[in-house]
Amino acid sequence: MKKVILTVLSILALNTLSIALPAKKIFIRNDSIDPKLRSFKNDIFWKIVPWKDNSSLTVDGWGRYSVLSFNEKGFLRQKTLCEYPRERLDKFLYADCDTGFIYTTSSQMFHVYNADTNIKNSIIPVLSWKGYVSDLFPLDKNRLLVEFNMDEKAGYFIYEHSEKEFKRPEITDWRNFKLFEQFSEDKNKFIASEKTSDGKKRYFVYDWAKQKEEKHKFTDFLTAQNVSSADLSMKNRIGSILIKEDSGKHQEYIVFWDENFSEIKKINLKDYFKNPEDITISLRKISGDGKYGFLTISLYSSEYRQHIYYLAFVDFEKLKAGKEDSIKVVDLFAGDTDLFFMTGFVPSEKAGQVFIFADDKNKANAIYMKNIFEGCDIGAGISAEDDEDFEDIEQTGKPKAQEDDEYAFLYELLNQYAEDDEDYDEDEDFEDYEDEDL
């Protein structure tokens, strides 16, 4: 009985999505989602980022840089790019298509590989516990600008990747500002920020080649908006900014700008939802073509002291146009934020952008953006490199039953909001159960 009831609760969670119900009832029902789900038998990836030639880059189960791409039949293939670094990785995966640089980290060790020159090297740029190396910025196919952060200042030096031996320099050139976003069309130009005397941040463009600060419309906008932090895709002209409002609370916005930075637009995603004060919305990933974004929508449970995460997607073109169906909530997420590292978009000529994510058993699943936003029957799937290595997942259109009562408290919460759903009938779903059973 308990298992049956929890199954019904899970279905209610997906059908009503009450805590993330958009203001004009923009949400997905089970029968409108039918991605072709396949899975690898073993764990296959750790992080997914955009790469060259209609593909994405990942790290496979052996710790090697690998490429994910769809073949002509619509099946996902994984191909090893190089037998490196074969290490346990712990932070992020970075790839720059223009210069060919790829790197990730193990503690203070950076594993740097250039796919164009086939040169690889594992280095600890700065050996110090007083600060940390926050980023490596590729200036060309051989040079990386290393940023070392310590307190409110940063030191910079150039790393020559072609050198077989890395000589750790002594940092003498300290700056009071930090570089954090690199322009895609000019690798020597960065968006930088520095703290002002009133505790706010001032943003500006810094030309590394000229060692000169430049005034810019977009950075003036960031300063005027009192932006605390920003995660920007300069190539796609999309990003998320965190603004400290007069109330002292921070609010995340999606920001767009045109090629000349003459038109800048910011959008609060909470405007698309009911009861926005109860939820937190975060932009996690942007597809390589800049068309779609992966969102998480979370609600905190004070009783169980944990967040419940919902998986959602945004169509940026529709969002800029102000269309009601620009955001789609699709499922109850696993709740383990570590799994956010095992997600990303992979482009397909047949199916467009495909979102790949790992379930709680490290198996790969797919959600097709054309299926979500256009209602297309894609008919593609995921397979391992050898066809016999994949297995179908039965697509029932319903979420799996909870094995325990971890989310049982959702019943009261969902029931509270379900009254707003005209298609929901509580009596019909629960007529066979007595109150004491619940």
URPERA-V506057 format. One record per pair of residues at least 6 apart in sequence whose ideal C-beta (glycine too) atoms are under 8 Angstrom apart, sorted by the first residue. I is the first residue (numbers start at 1). J is the second residue. D is the distance in whole Angstrom. If there is no record, write none. Layout:
I/J/D + I/J/D
This chain:
1/433/8 + 1/437/6 + 2/405/7 + 3/401/6 + 3/403/8 + 4/401/8 + 5/433/7 + 5/437/7 + 5/438/7 + 6/401/6 + 6/402/4 + 6/405/7 + 6/407/8 + 6/408/7 + 7/401/4 + 7/402/7 + 8/429/6 + 8/430/7 + 9/402/7 + 9/407/7 + 9/408/7 + 9/410/6 + 9/411/5 + 9/414/7 + 10/332/7 + 10/398/8 + 10/399/5 + 10/400/7 + 10/401/6 + 10/402/6 + 10/407/8 + 11/30/8 + 11/398/6 + 11/399/7 + 12/410/8 + 12/411/8 + 12/414/5 + 12/415/8 + 12/418/7 + 12/424/8 + 12/429/7 + 13/332/5 + 13/399/7 + 13/407/8 + 13/410/6 + 13/414/6 + 14/30/6 + 14/331/6 + 14/332/6 + 14/398/8 + 14/399/5 + 15/29/6 + 15/30/7 + 15/421/8 + 15/424/7 + 16/414/6 + 16/417/7 + 16/418/5 + 16/421/5 + 16/424/6 + 17/27/5 + 17/28/8 + 17/310/7 + 17/329/5 + 18/413/7 + 18/414/5 + 18/416/7 + 18/417/3 + 18/418/6 + 18/420/7 + 18/421/7 + 19/275/7 + 19/278/6 + 19/279/6 + 19/297/8 + 19/299/5 + 19/308/8 + 19/310/8 + 19/413/7 + 19/414/8 + 19/417/7 + 20/27/7 + 20/273/6 + 20/279/6 + 20/297/4 + 20/299/8 + 20/310/5 + 20/312/7 + 20/329/5 + 21/27/6 + 21/273/7 + 21/274/5 + 21/275/8 + 21/417/7 + 21/420/7 + 21/421/8 + 22/272/5 + 22/273/5 + 22/274/7 + 22/324/8 + 22/327/6 + 22/329/8 + 23/271/7 + 23/272/6 + 23/273/6 + 23/274/6 + 24/324/5 + 25/421/8 + 26/272/7 + 26/324/5 + 26/325/6 + 26/326/8 + 26/327/6 + 26/328/7 + 27/328/7 + 27/329/5 + 28/328/5 + 28/329/6 + 28/330/5 + 28/372/7 + 30/397/4 + 30/398/6 + 31/397/6 + 32/375/7 + 33/330/6 + 33/367/8 + 33/371/7 + 33/372/7 + 33/397/7 + 34/371/7 + 34/377/7 + 34/395/6 + 34/397/7 + 35/365/8 + 35/366/6 + 35/367/5 + 35/368/5 + 35/371/6 + 35/378/7 + 35/395/8 + 36/366/7 + 36/368/8 + 36/378/6 + 36/379/6 + 36/380/6 + 36/381/5 + 36/395/7 + 37/365/5 + 37/366/6 + 37/381/8 + 37/382/8 + 37/392/8 + 37/393/4 + 37/395/5 + 38/75/8 + 38/76/8 + 38/364/8 + 38/366/7 + 38/381/4 + 38/382/4 + 38/383/6 + 38/390/5 + 38/391/7 + 38/392/6 + 38/393/6 + 39/359/8 + 39/363/4 + 39/364/5 + 39/365/6 + 39/382/7 + 39/390/7 + 39/391/6 + 39/393/6 + 40/363/6 + 40/364/5 + 40/382/7 + 40/384/5 + 40/389/7 + 40/390/6 + 41/363/8 + 41/384/7 + 41/389/6 + 41/390/7 + 41/391/7 + 42/61/6 + 42/362/8 + 43/61/5 + 43/358/7 + 43/362/4 + 43/363/8 + 44/58/8 + 44/60/6 + 44/61/6 + 44/78/6 + 44/362/8 + 44/364/6 + 44/384/8 + 45/58/4 + 45/59/7 + 45/60/6 + 45/61/8 + 45/66/7 + 45/68/7 + 45/78/7 + 45/342/6 + 45/356/7 + 45/358/7 + 45/364/7 + 46/58/7 + 46/59/4 + 46/60/8 + 46/89/6 + 46/93/7 + 46/341/6 + 46/342/6 + 47/58/6 + 47/59/6 + 47/92/7 + 47/93/4 + 47/104/8 + 47/341/5 + 47/342/7 + 47/344/7 + 48/56/5 + 48/57/7 + 48/58/5 + 48/68/7 + 48/342/8 + 48/343/7 + 48/344/2 + 48/345/7 + 48/346/7 + 48/356/6 + 49/56/6 + 49/57/5 + 49/58/8 + 49/93/6 + 49/94/7 + 49/95/5 + 49/344/6 + 50/56/6 + 50/57/7 + 50/95/7 + 50/97/7 + 50/287/7 + 50/288/3 + 50/345/7 + 51/57/4 + 51/67/6 + 51/95/6 + 51/97/6 + 51/288/8 + 52/97/5 + 52/115/8 + 53/69/8 + 54/69/7 + 54/347/5 + 54/348/8 + 54/349/7 + 55/67/5 + 55/68/6 + 55/69/4 + 55/346/7 + 55/347/7 + 56/67/7 + 56/68/5 + 56/69/7 + 56/288/7 + 56/344/6 + 56/345/7 + 56/346/5 + 56/347/7 + 57/65/7 + 57/66/7 + 57/67/6 + 57/68/7 + 57/81/7 + 57/93/7 + 57/95/5 + 57/102/7 + 58/65/8 + 58/66/5 + 58/67/8 + 58/68/5 + 58/78/7 + 58/93/7 + 58/344/7 + 59/65/6 + 59/66/7 + 59/89/6 + 59/93/6 + 59/104/7 + 60/66/4 + 60/78/6 + 60/80/7 + 62/86/6 + 63/85/6 + 63/86/5 + 63/87/5 + 63/88/7 + 63/89/6 + 64/80/5 + 64/81/7 + 64/82/7 + 64/83/6 + 64/84/6 + 64/85/8 + 64/86/6 + 65/80/8 + 65/81/4 + 65/82/5 + 65/84/6 + 65/85/8 + 65/102/6 + 65/113/6 + 65/115/8 + 66/78/5 + 66/79/6 + 66/80/5 + 66/81/6 + 67/78/7 + 67/79/5 + 67/81/5 + 68/76/6 + 68/77/7 + 68/78/6 + 68/346/5 + 68/356/7 + 69/76/7 + 69/77/6 + 69/79/7 + 69/346/7 + 69/347/8 + 70/76/6 + 70/77/7 + 70/346/7 + 70/347/8 + 70/348/4 + 70/349/7 + 70/350/7 + 70/351/7 + 70/354/7 + 70/380/7 + 71/77/6 + 72/349/8 + 72/350/8 + 73/380/8 + 74/348/7 + 74/350/5 + 74/351/6 + 74/378/7 + 74/379/7 + 74/380/3 + 74/381/6 + 75/380/7 + 75/381/6 + 75/382/7 + 75/383/4 + 76/346/7 + 76/354/8 + 76/356/7 + 76/364/8 + 76/366/7 + 76/381/8 + 76/382/4 + 76/383/6 + 77/383/8 + 77/385/6 + 78/384/7 + 78/385/6 + 79/385/7 + 81/102/8 + 81/115/6 + 82/113/6 + 82/115/8 + 82/118/8 + 82/120/7 + 84/111/7 + 84/113/6 + 84/120/5 + 85/104/7 + 85/106/8 + 85/111/4 + 85/113/8 + 85/120/8 + 85/122/6 + 87/106/5 + 87/109/8 + 87/111/6 + 87/122/8 + 88/106/6 + 89/104/5 + 89/105/7 + 89/106/6 + 89/111/8 + 90/105/6 + 90/106/6 + 90/107/7 + 91/104/7 + 91/105/4 + 92/104/6 + 92/105/7 + 93/102/8 + 93/104/5 + 94/101/8 + 94/102/7 + 94/103/5 + 94/104/7 + 94/136/7 + 95/101/7 + 95/102/5 + 96/102/8 + 96/138/5 + 98/138/8 + 98/184/7 + 98/187/7 + 99/114/7 + 99/116/7 + 99/138/4 + 99/139/8 + 99/140/6 + 99/141/5 + 99/187/7 + 100/114/5 + 100/115/4 + 100/116/3 + 100/117/7 + 100/141/6 + 101/112/7 + 101/113/8 + 101/114/5 + 101/136/8 + 101/138/4 + 101/141/8 + 101/144/7 + 101/161/8 + 102/112/8 + 102/113/5 + 102/114/7 + 102/115/6 + 103/110/5 + 103/111/6 + 103/112/4 + 103/113/7 + 103/136/6 + 104/110/8 + 104/111/6 + 105/111/7 + 108/124/5 + 108/126/8 + 108/127/7 + 108/132/7 + 108/133/7 + 109/122/6 + 109/123/7 + 109/124/6 + 110/122/7 + 110/123/5 + 110/124/7 + 110/125/6 + 110/133/7 + 110/136/7 + 111/120/8 + 111/122/5 + 112/120/7 + 112/121/5 + 112/122/7 + 112/123/7 + 112/136/7 + 112/144/7 + 112/161/6 + 113/119/7 + 113/120/4 + 114/120/7 + 114/141/6 + 114/142/8 + 114/161/6 + 116/141/6 + 117/141/6 + 117/142/7 + 117/161/8 + 117/162/7 + 119/161/6 + 119/162/6 + 121/161/7 + 121/164/8 + 121/166/7 + 123/159/7 + 123/166/5 + 124/168/8 + 125/133/5 + 125/136/8 + 125/146/5 + 125/148/7 + 125/159/7 + 125/166/8 + 125/168/7 + 126/133/6 + 126/146/8 + 126/148/5 + 126/155/8 + 126/168/7 + 126/171/7 + 127/168/7 + 128/148/8 + 128/150/8 + 130/150/6 + 131/148/6 + 131/149/5 + 131/150/3 + 131/151/7 + 132/148/7 + 132/149/6 + 133/146/6 + 133/147/7 + 133/148/5 + 133/149/8 + 134/147/5 + 134/148/7 + 134/149/5 + 134/154/8 + 134/178/8 + 135/146/8 + 135/147/5 + 135/179/8 + 135/180/8 + 136/144/5 + 136/145/7 + 136/146/6 + 136/147/8 + 136/159/7 + 137/144/7 + 137/145/4 + 137/147/7 + 137/179/7 + 137/182/5 + 137/187/8 + 137/190/7 + 138/144/6 + 138/145/8 + 138/187/7 + 139/145/6 + 139/158/8 + 139/187/5 + 139/188/7 + 139/208/7 + 140/187/7 + 142/160/6 + 142/161/5 + 142/162/5 + 143/158/6 + 143/159/7 + 143/160/6 + 143/161/7 + 144/158/7 + 144/159/4 + 144/161/6 + 145/156/6 + 145/157/8 + 145/158/6 + 145/159/8 + 145/179/8 + 145/208/7 + 146/156/7 + 146/157/5 + 146/158/7 + 146/159/5 + 147/154/6 + 147/155/8 + 147/156/6 + 147/178/7 + 147/179/6 + 148/154/6 + 148/155/5 + 148/156/7 + 148/157/8 + 148/171/6 + 149/178/7 + 152/176/7 + 152/195/6 + 153/174/5 + 153/175/6 + 153/176/6 + 154/174/7 + 154/175/5 + 154/177/7 + 154/178/5 + 154/179/7 + 155/171/4 + 155/172/8 + 155/173/6 + 155/174/5 + 155/175/7 + 156/171/8 + 156/173/6 + 156/175/7 + 156/179/8 + 157/169/5 + 157/171/6 + 157/173/8 + 159/166/7 + 176/194/5 + 177/192/5 + 177/193/6 + 177/194/4 + 177/204/8 + 177/206/7 + 178/192/6 + 178/193/6 + 178/194/7 + 179/190/4 + 179/191/7 + 179/192/5 + 179/206/6 + 179/208/8 + 180/190/7 + 180/191/6 + 180/192/7 + 180/193/7 + 180/230/7 + 181/190/6 + 181/191/4 + 181/230/7 + 181/232/5 + 181/234/6 + 182/189/7 + 182/190/5 + 182/191/8 + 182/234/7 + 183/189/4 + 183/190/7 + 183/191/8 + 183/234/5 + 184/234/5 + 184/235/4 + 188/207/6 + 188/208/5 + 188/209/4 + 188/210/8 + 189/205/6 + 189/206/7 + 189/207/5 + 189/208/7 + 189/214/8 + 190/205/7 + 190/206/5 + 190/208/7 + 191/203/6 + 191/204/8 + 191/205/6 + 191/206/8 + 191/218/8 + 191/219/6 + 191/222/8 + 191/230/8 + 191/232/7 + 191/234/8 + 192/203/7 + 192/204/6 + 192/205/7 + 192/206/4 + 192/213/8 + 193/201/5 + 193/202/7 + 193/203/5 + 193/204/8 + 193/222/8 + 194/201/7 + 194/202/6 + 195/201/6 + 195/202/8 + 196/202/5 + 200/223/8 + 200/226/6 + 201/222/8 + 201/223/7 + 201/226/8 + 201/227/7 + 201/228/7 + 202/223/5 + 203/219/4 + 203/220/8 + 203/222/4 + 203/223/5 + 203/227/7 + 204/213/5 + 204/214/7 + 204/215/7 + 204/216/7 + 204/219/5 + 205/213/7 + 205/214/4 + 205/215/7 + 205/216/4 + 205/219/6 + 206/212/7 + 206/213/6 + 206/214/7 + 207/213/8 + 207/214/6 + 216/261/7 + 217/261/4 + 217/262/7 + 217/264/7 + 218/257/6 + 218/261/5 + 218/264/7 + 221/264/5 + 222/230/6 + 222/241/7 + 225/241/7 + 225/243/6 + 225/266/7 + 226/243/6 + 226/244/5 + 227/241/5 + 227/242/7 + 227/243/6 + 228/242/5 + 228/243/7 + 228/244/5 + 228/250/6 + 229/241/8 + 229/242/5 + 230/239/6 + 230/240/7 + 230/241/5 + 230/242/7 + 230/255/8 + 231/239/6 + 231/240/5 + 231/241/8 + 231/283/7 + 232/238/8 + 232/239/3 + 232/240/8 + 232/255/8 + 233/239/6 + 233/286/5 + 233/290/7 + 235/290/7 + 236/286/6 + 236/289/8 + 236/290/3 + 237/256/6 + 237/257/5 + 237/258/7 + 237/259/7 + 237/290/7 + 238/254/7 + 238/255/7 + 238/256/6 + 238/286/6 + 238/290/6 + 238/293/8 + 238/316/6 + 239/254/8 + 239/255/5 + 240/252/6 + 240/253/7 + 240/254/6 + 240/255/7 + 240/282/8 + 240/283/4 + 241/252/7 + 241/253/5 + 241/255/5 + 241/266/7 + 242/250/5 + 242/251/7 + 242/252/5 + 243/250/7 + 243/251/5 + 243/252/8 + 243/253/6 + 244/250/5 + 245/251/6 + 251/268/7 + 251/270/8 + 252/269/8 + 252/281/7 + 252/282/6 + 252/283/7 + 253/266/4 + 253/267/6 + 253/268/5 + 253/269/8 + 254/266/7 + 254/267/5 + 254/269/6 + 254/283/6 + 254/293/8 + 254/314/8 + 254/316/8 + 254/319/7 + 255/264/7 + 255/265/7 + 255/266/5 + 255/267/8 + 256/264/7 + 256/265/5 + 256/266/8 + 256/267/8 + 256/316/7 + 256/320/6 + 257/263/7 + 257/264/5 + 257/265/7 + 258/264/8 + 265/320/7 + 267/319/6 + 267/320/8 + 269/281/5 + 269/295/7 + 269/314/7 + 269/327/7 + 270/276/4 + 270/279/7 + 270/281/6 + 272/324/8 + 272/326/7 + 272/327/5 + 273/279/6 + 273/281/8 + 273/297/8 + 274/417/8 + 274/420/7 + 275/417/8 + 278/299/6 + 279/297/5 + 279/298/7 + 279/299/6 + 280/297/7 + 280/298/5 + 280/299/8 + 280/300/8 + 280/307/8 + 281/295/6 + 281/296/7 + 281/297/5 + 281/312/8 + 282/295/7 + 282/296/5 + 282/298/8 + 283/293/5 + 283/294/8 + 283/295/6 + 283/314/8 + 284/293/8 + 284/294/5 + 284/295/7 + 284/296/6 + 284/340/6 + 284/343/7 + 285/293/7 + 285/294/4 + 285/343/6 + 285/344/6 + 285/345/7 + 286/292/8 + 286/293/5 + 286/294/8 + 286/345/8 + 287/293/7 + 287/345/4 + 287/347/8 + 287/353/5 + 287/369/8 + 288/345/6 + 288/347/6 + 288/353/8 + 289/347/7 + 289/353/7 + 290/316/7 + 291/315/7 + 291/316/6 + 291/317/7 + 291/352/8 + 291/353/6 + 291/369/7 + 292/313/6 + 292/314/7 + 292/315/6 + 292/316/7 + 292/345/7 + 292/353/5 + 292/355/8 + 292/369/5 + 292/373/8 + 293/313/7 + 293/314/4 + 293/316/6 + 294/311/8 + 294/312/8 + 294/313/6 + 294/343/6 + 294/345/7 + 294/355/6 + 295/311/8 + 295/312/4 + 295/313/7 + 295/314/6 + 295/327/7 + 296/309/5 + 296/310/7 + 296/311/7 + 296/312/7 + 296/333/7 + 296/340/7 + 297/309/7 + 297/310/4 + 297/312/5 + 297/329/7 + 298/307/4 + 298/308/7 + 298/309/5 + 298/310/7 + 299/307/7 + 299/308/5 + 299/413/8 + 300/306/8 + 300/307/5 + 301/307/7 + 301/308/6 + 301/409/6 + 303/409/6 + 304/406/8 + 304/409/6 + 306/335/7 + 307/335/7 + 308/332/7 + 308/335/6 + 308/407/7 + 308/410/7 + 309/332/8 + 309/333/4 + 309/334/7 + 309/335/6 + 309/337/8 + 310/329/6 + 310/331/7 + 310/332/6 + 310/333/6 + 311/329/7 + 311/330/5 + 311/331/5 + 311/332/8 + 311/333/5 + 311/357/8 + 312/327/6 + 312/328/6 + 312/329/5 + 312/330/7 + 313/327/7 + 313/328/5 + 313/330/7 + 313/355/7 + 313/367/8 + 313/369/7 + 313/372/6 + 313/373/8 + 314/326/6 + 314/327/5 + 314/328/8 + 315/323/8 + 315/325/8 + 315/326/5 + 315/327/8 + 315/328/8 + 315/369/8 + 315/373/5 + 316/326/8 + 318/325/6 + 318/326/4 + 318/373/7 + 319/326/4 + 319/327/7 + 325/373/7 + 328/372/5 + 328/373/7 + 330/367/7 + 330/372/7 + 331/399/7 + 332/399/6 + 333/339/8 + 334/359/7 + 334/360/5 + 336/360/7 + 339/357/7 + 339/358/6 + 339/359/8 + 339/360/7 + 342/357/7 + 342/358/4 + 342/362/7 + 343/355/7 + 343/356/7 + 343/357/4 + 343/358/7 + 344/355/8 + 344/356/6 + 345/353/5 + 345/354/7 + 345/355/6 + 345/356/7 + 346/353/8 + 346/354/5 + 346/356/5 + 347/353/6 + 347/354/7 + 348/354/5 + 348/380/6 + 350/378/7 + 350/380/6 + 351/368/5 + 351/370/6 + 351/378/4 + 351/380/5 + 352/368/7 + 352/369/6 + 352/370/5 + 353/368/8 + 353/369/5 + 354/366/5 + 354/367/7 + 354/368/5 + 354/369/7 + 354/380/7 + 355/366/7 + 355/367/5 + 355/368/8 + 355/369/7 + 356/364/6 + 356/365/7 + 356/366/6 + 356/382/7 + 357/364/7 + 357/365/6 + 357/367/7 + 358/364/6 + 358/365/7 + 359/365/6 + 364/382/6 + 365/382/8 + 365/393/7 + 366/380/8 + 366/381/7 + 366/382/5 + 368/376/7 + 368/378/5 + 368/380/7 + 370/376/4 + 370/378/6 + 371/377/7 + 371/378/5 + 381/390/8 + 382/390/7 + 383/389/7 + 383/390/4 + 384/390/5 + 402/408/8 + 411/438/7 + 415/426/7 + 418/424/5 + 418/426/7 + 430/438/8
